């Protein structure tokens, strides 16, 4: 009888130990997501401060000598590409394609090539360097790679959880960079994964919350582009929706097609020269950006945040063709391979395009046209319509424009797909998933 009791006790003890291990594992995973989210939020705050300081210093330089960009910008581009290729490979460009590819790769070593603490440090430093020399880039895309890298590092001991950690880190990066938690979640669903695992969703939301709270603790509660209170109350206003959607989708699709074309390599002798001389090509692109800057009165350098906000609030003045100059400068900055994102520059270019279209709709509020242009062009570039209208709505807190923005995003998405069949991030991510395939390998970004 005592033997039966002892066996029963041992069986119950083993079951209790298994339950304890399972519970400990669950709480450890939750703690990793939460602490990782806090780390991403803190990194995003530091990144924001450094990026703002870099842009301020470049503006001061141009204030003393407007033609300094003809020297500083090309030299800065060349230096950035040299450092990226020599010390931080796979840090070029936005960083979102790298995060997407890392999530889809199967082994840890391949993921480590695309998301790591070393890459996160290099990404921040080189993006700041790009802004310091006037590149038309943003910090939001790089924050996605930084967030994915930090979460990947936090979960190195749990390879099975790494895809979910990378997704959560990327989503937290968007949330912290823009102070838009809903957009961070939608970005994770629509752009990073094109699907959302049920077991990961709650933990990803926890990471977004942790990153958002950390950002709020340092920067306070703020709206990225301020507050707007505008609506479309006329027939002309609703006619402006398809006009912005078509133009924004067309230009955004052309932008994406150009990026994919250069990423996969131009044919012939020119393509071979570009591949063999990335530093020289970056220098030429930097010179092109400097010329765009001089033609636009210095308005296209940096993220374009100040110009977009000025257009929304009616307090800023930009050249008549600001949107097109910004588009050209962003193309040159991106194909050069300089580490930096296209989120903010695309929103800024879209704002300029919307303001330009507004001249043909004189009865429509300018800020409404700016919002429609931002959503339309941004959707055309990334082909993520839900992310586009959610992020703009959340950044401006203008709920009266939700339906027009949704309609513009839907139209722009359809038009962009006619020009560029696949979203730019996923098209570029294919090169990182198949590095041996020359038809898919990205040359610089």
NUPA-404490 format. One record per residue: residue in one letter; x, y, z of N, C-alpha, C in turn. Coordinates in steps of 0.05 Angstrom, whole numbers, plus 5000, padded with zeros to 4 digits. Layout:
AXYZXYZXYZ/...
***
This chain:
X501749765000500050005000501750255000/X503850245016505650475017507050524990/X507550304975508750334949506850474930/X504250404931502250534914502050834920/X502050904946501951184954504351334945/X506751204947509151334939509251394909/X508351194893508251234864506251454857/X503951454870502051664865503151944871/X504551954894505752214902507852304882/X509552114872511552184853510352284827/X508252144818506852234793505752514796/X504452564818503252834823505453044824/X507752974836509953164839511053234811/X511353024794512353074767510453254751/X507853204753505953374739506053664749/X506453694775506653964786509154104775/X511353954773513754074763513454154733/X512053984718511554054690509854304687/X507754324703506054554703507654804710/X509354774731511055004739512855094717/X514054904702515854974680514355114658/X511955014652510355134631509655424638/X508755464663508055734672510455914672/X512755814682515155974682515956054654/X515655864634516355934606514556144595/X511956134602510056334592510756604603/X511256624628511956884640514556994630/X516456804625519056894614518657014587/X516956894570516457004543515157274545/X513157294563511857554566513757764576/X515557694594517557884604519357974582/X520157784564521957854542520558064524/X518058014517516558204500516358474513/X515658474539515258734553517858894555/X519958754565522558894568523658974541/X523258804521524158874494522659114484/X520059134489518559374481519559624495/X520259604520521459834534524059914521/X525759714514528259774501527859914474/X525959814459525359934433524460224436/X522660274456521760544461523960734468/X525760644485528060804494529860864470/X530360654454532060694430530860894411/X528160874407526761054389526961344398/X526761384425526961654436529761764431/X531861604437534661694432535161754403/X534061584385534261614356532961874348/X530661934358529262184352530862434359/X531962424383533562654392536062694374/X537462474368539862504351539162594323/X536962484312536062564285535362864284/X533862954303533163244304535563424306/X537463334323539963494326541563504300/X541663274286543163264261541863454240/X539263454238537963634219538263924226/X538263984252538664254261541464354254/X543464184257546164264251546564314221/X545264144204545464184176544064444167/X541764494179540364744173542064994181/X543464974203545165194212547465234191/X548565014182550665034162549665174136/X547265094127546165224103545465514109/X544765584133544265854140546766034137/X549065914143551566064140552566074111/X552165844097553065834069551265644054/X549365734039547365564025548565364006/X550865433994552165253975553865033988/X553865024014555464824028554464544020/X551964514013550864254007552264123983/X553364293965554764183941557264033949/X558364083972560663943982559963734003/X558363824023557763654046556063414039/X553963454022552063244016553363014000/X554763073978556062843964558162703981/X559762853996561862734013560562564035/X558362664046556962504067555762254056/X554662264032553562024019555761814015/X557961904004560161713998561261594024/X561561754045562561654070560561454082/X558061514081555961334092556061064079/X556161054052556260804038558760644043/X561060784045563560654052563260514080/X562360654099562060544126560060314127/X557860354112555760144112556759884099/X558159904077559059664063561459544077/X563059704090565559614103565059494131/X563359634147563059554175560159454182/X558159544167555459474174553859374150/X554759154138553259054114550358984122/X548559034103545658994106544359214124/X545759434127544559664141543559874122/X543959824096543260024076540160054074/X539360284065536560334059534760344084/X532260284080530160314100530560134125/X531159884120531259694142528759524145/X526559614134524059454135524359204118/X525459204094525858954079527558754094/X529558854108531258664123529658534146/X527958694159526358584181524358374170/X523058434147521158254135522557994128/X524958014115526357774107527357614131/X528257754152529257604175527057444188/X524657554188522357404199521657164183/X522157164157521456944140523556734137/X526056804144528256614143527956404165/X529256164160528755944178530955914199/X533355984194535555934213536556184226/X537656154250538456374266540756534254/X542656394242544956524230544156714208/X542356624191541356794169539957044180/X538357004200536957234212538957424224/X541057324237543057494250544457674230/X544557594205545757774184544158024180/X541558014186539658234180538658384204/X538658254227537758394251539658314274/X541158504284542958454307543458714321/X544658694344545258944360547259114345/X549258984332551259134317549959284294/X548059154280546659294258544959514269/X543759474292542059684303543659934309/X546059894321547860124327548760264301/X549560094281550360214256548160354242/X545760244244543460374230542960654242/X542960674268542560934281544661134273/X547161054275549461234270549461324241/X548961144222549161214194546761364184/X544361314196542061474189542461764199/X543561794223544162054234546162194216/X548162044207550162164189548862264163/X546962104152545562184128544062434132/X542662464154541162704160543062944165/X545362884176547363094181548463214155/X548263064133549363164108547063224088/X544563214097542263314081540863104065/X541262854070539762644055536762664060/X535262604039532362604042531462334051/X531762284077531162024089529662074115/X528561854126527161874152528361674171/X527461694196528461524217526461304224/X524061314214521961124223522460844212/X523160814186523860554175526260434190/X528460584193530660474209529960394237/X528060534250527160454276525860184276/X524660104253523459844251525759634252/X527859674237530059484238531459484266/X531659714278532859734305531059574324/X528459624323526659474341526759174337/X526759094312526858804306529558694316/X531758844313534358744322534458714353/X533358904367533358894396531658664406/X529358624394527558404403528858134395/X530158124372531457874364533657804384/X535258014392537357964412536257874439/X533957984446532657914472531757624471/X531057514448529957244446531857044434/X534557094435536456914423536356634434/X535456604459535356344472532756184465/X531056314450528556184442528056214412/X529456044396529256074367526456044356/X524755884369522055844359520456104360/X521156274379519656524383520756764367/X522956714353524256944340522557084318/X521056934301519357074282517357264296/X516157164317514257334332515657574345/X518057524355519557744368520357954348/X521157874324521958064303519458224295/X517158094291514758234284513958434306/X514158354331513458524353515358764355/X517958714351519858934352519459134330/X518859034306518259214283515759384288/X513659254298511259404305511659614326/X513159534347513859714368515459954358/X517259904339518760114327517060324314/X515060244298513260434285511660584306/X510660444326509060564347510660784362/X513160714369514760904384515761134367/X516361084341517461294324515361504318/X512861424314510761614307508861684330/X509161544353507261564375504461484365/X504361264351501861164339501560864344/X500660784368500460504375498660344356/X496460454348494660304330496060254303/X497360454293498860424268501060214270/X502260194294504259994298503159714296/X500859674307499559404306498659344277/X497459544264496559504236498959454218/X501059594222503559544206504459264210/X504459154234505258884239503458684224/X500858744223499058564209499258584179/X499258824169499058874140501658854125/X503758964137506258994122508358784130/X508758744156510858564165510258274159/X507758194165507157904163505157834141/X503458034133501257974116499457754128/X499957704153498257524170499157564198/X497557464217498157514245497657254261/X499657134273499256894288497756954314/X495856784320494156824344495856824369/X497856644371499456624395501256864399/X501957004377503757224379502357494383/X499857504375498457764373498457904400/X497757764422497557894448500257994457/X502357834453505057914461506058144445/X505458154419506258374402504858634411/X502358614418500958854429502158944455/X503058754472504358824497506958974491/X508458884471510959024464510359304453/X508259334437507459604427506759784450/X505259674469504459844493506959924508/X508759734513511159794528512860014514/X513159984488514660184473513260454473/X510660454471509160704471509260844498/X509060694519509160814546511960924551/X514060784542516760884545517161144530/X516161154505516361404490514861634503/X512461574513510861784527512361884551/X513661704566515061784590517261994584/X518561964561520762154555519762394539/X517962354520517162564502514362684508/X512862554525510162654531508162564510/X505662634514503562554495503462774473/X504062694449504162894428503062764402/X502162934384501262844358503362914338/X504262724322506562754304506262994286/X503863034274503363264257501463464269/X501063454295499263644308496363554304/X494463734310491663674308490363824285/X488763684269487263814248484263754252/X482563934244479663904247478363994221/X478663834200477663914174475963684163/X474063754146472363554133471663634105/X470763454089469863514062466863554062/X466063804058463263874060462063964033/X463463914011462563993985463063783964/X461663813942462063623920464963633909/X466063883908468763913899470763763917/X470163773943471863623961471963323956/X469663213950469562923944470762863917/X470563053898471863003873474963013875/X475963153896478763153901479862883910/X478162723922478962463932480162283910/X478562233888479762073866482062203852/X482062473850484262613837486862563853/X486762593879489162543895489962243895/X487862073896488461793897489761693871/X488861793848490061703823492861813820/X493262073825495962193822497862073842/X496962063868498761953888499461663883/X497561503875498161223869500061193845/X499661353825501361343801504261423808/X504561643822507261733829508561543849/X507061453869508161263888508961003875/X507360903856508060663842510560693825/X510860923812513260973797515760993815/X515361113838517561123858518460843865/X516560673872517160403881518460243858/X517360273834518560123811521360203806/X521960463809524760563806526560433827/X525660423852527260303873527860003868/X525759863860526159573855527959533831/X527759693810529459673787532359703794/X533059913810535859953818536759743837/X534959643855535759443874536559183861/X535059103840535658853826537858883805/X538759133800541059173782540259253754/X541359463744540859543717542359363698/X541259313674542659143655545059283642/X546859123631548959223615551359343630/X552859503616555359613627554759803650/X552659963648551960143669551359993695/X549859783693549259623717551759503730/X553559413713556059303724557759513738/X557759753726559259973738558060053765/X555460073766554160143791554659943813/X554659693806555159483826558059483835/X559959553817562759553824563659813838/X562160023836562960283847560760413864/X559960283886557760393902558360663914/X560860703922561560963935561461193915/X562561143891562461353870559561413862/X557861203860555061253853553661403875/X554261343900553061493923553861783922/X556361833915557262113912555662263891/X555162133868553562263847550762313856/X549562113870546862153881546762383901/X548862403918548962623937549062893923/X550562903900550663153885547863213873/X546463013864543763053854541863153876/X542063043900540463143922541063433928/X543663503928544463783933543263973912/X543263893887542064053866539064083870/X537763863877534863883884534364083907/X536164073926535964253949536164543941/X538164603924538464883915536064973898/X535064793881532764863864530264903881/X530064773904527664803921528064993944/X530165143943530665333965531365203991/X532564963990533364824014531164684029/X528864654016526564534030526464234030/X528064094013527663804011529663644028/X531463774042533363634058532063514082/X533163284091532163164116529563014113/X528162984135525662814135523362954121/X523263224121521063364110518763404130/X519263334155517163354175516163644179/X518063834181517364114185515664224162/X516364144138514964244114512064134114/X511763874120509163744120507363864141/X508463904165506964014187506164304180/X508064454168507364734161505164744141/X505064564121502864554102500264484115/X500264304134497864224148496664454165/X498464594178497664814196497365084182/X498165094157497965344142500065554151/X502165464164504165654175506765644159/X506965454140509465424126509165494096/X511265564084511265614055513365444042/X512665314020514465144005514265223975/X516165153959516065213930513665073917/X512865173894510465063881510764763874/X513164683867513664403860515164253882/X514664323907516064203929515663893929/X513263803925512663513925514363363905/X514763463882516263333861519263343867/X520163573877523063593885523663393908/X521763373927522163193949522162903940/X520362843921520362573909522962503896/X524062693880526562643866528862613885/X528962783906531162763926530962503941/X528562403947528262153961529061913944/X528361923918529261713900532361693900/X533661923897536561933896537761833922/X536661923944537661843970537461543974/X535161423965534661143970536260963952/X536461033926537960853908540960873913/X541861083927544661103934545460893954/X543460803970544060603991544560724018/X544360984021544761114047542761004067/X543560904090541660814110539661024117/X537160964115535061164121532461064109/X530261164120527561064112526161254093/X523861154084522261314064519561384076/X518961324101516361394113515961694113/X517561834128517262124131517562274104/X519662214088519862354063517462304045/X516262064046513962004029511562164039/X511162184065508962344076509362634068/X511862724069512463004062511963064033/X512962874016512462913987509462903981/X508062723994505162703990503762953999/X504763074020503563334029503963544008/X506363553996506763753975505163703950/X504863443943503163373920500263443924/X499263393948496563463955496063763954/X497963913965497764203964497764303936/X499364173918499364263890496764203876/X495663963881493063893869490864083879/X491264183904489264363915488764613899/X490764693883490364933866488164893845/X487564643839485364583820482664543834/X482664563860480264543876480164773896/X479765013887480065253904478165263927/X475865123925473965133947474464933969/X476464763966477064553985479264644004/X478964604031480964684050483764564043/X485764734045488464634038489364404055/X488664414081489564194099488263934092/X485763944081484463694072485963584048/X486763754029488263664006490963554014/X492163674034494763574043494463294055/X492363254071491962984082491362784061/X489762854041489162664019491662604003/X493362803999495862753984497762574000/X497962614026499662454043498862154042/X496262104046495361834046495661704019/X494961843998494961733971497861663962/X499661853965502461793957503761583974/X503361594000504461394018503461124011/X500861104006499660843998500860753971/X501260933953502460863927505260753930/X506760853949509560763954509560493967/X508260463989508460214005506360003999/X504160083985501959913979500859774004/X500559934025499359834050497160044058/X494860024045492860244048491760274077/X491460054091490360074118492460214136/X494960134134497060264150497160564143/X496760634118497060914109494861084122/X492361004119490361194130490161174161/X490860954173490960934202493161114213/X495461104201497761254211497261554208/X496161644186495661934182493362024201/X491261864203489061934221490061954250/X491761764258492761764286494761984291/X496262064270498162284273496862554274/X494462584264493162844263490662864280/X489662634289487262624306484862744292/X484762714266482462824250480662594241/X478662534257476962304252474762374231/X474362634226472362704205473262634177/X475862594174476962534147477462234143/X476562064162477161784160476161664134/X473561704128472461584104473761694078/X474161954074475562044050478361934048/X479761914071482461804070482461504063/X480461354073480261074065479761054035/X477961214025477361203996479861273979/X481261483987483661563973485761343973/X486061213997488061003999487360763982/X484760703980483860473964484360533934/X483760773925484260843897487260843891/X488860963909491760973905492960693904/X491960513920493060243921492560103894/X490160133883489460013858491160123835/X491560383834493160513813496060423816/X497160423840499960353845500460063836/X498559883840498959603833499059573802/X497959763787498159753758500959823749/X502359983765505060073758507159883769/X506859803794508759633808507259403821/X507659163811505958943818506158863848/X508458913860508858823888509659063905/X508859063930509659273948512759283950/X513759533953516659563951518159423973/X517059413997518559284019518758984014/X516658854005516658574001518358503976/X518258673956519958623932522858633940/X523658823956526458853964527258633984/X525358544001525858334020526658074006/X525558023982526157783967529157753963/X530557973959533457963954534957873979/X533957934002535257854027534657564034/X532357464024531657184029533157004010/X533857103986535256943966537757083957/X539757093974542157253968543757133945/X543356893937544856773915543556823888/X541156923888539656963863540057253854/X541557283832542357553823539857713814/X537757573806535357713797533757833820/X534557743845533057843868534857983888/X537457963885539258073904539258373903/X538858513926538958803925541858903923/X542259093905544959193901545859373924/X544059543933544959743953543059773976/X540559693974538759763995536659543998/
***
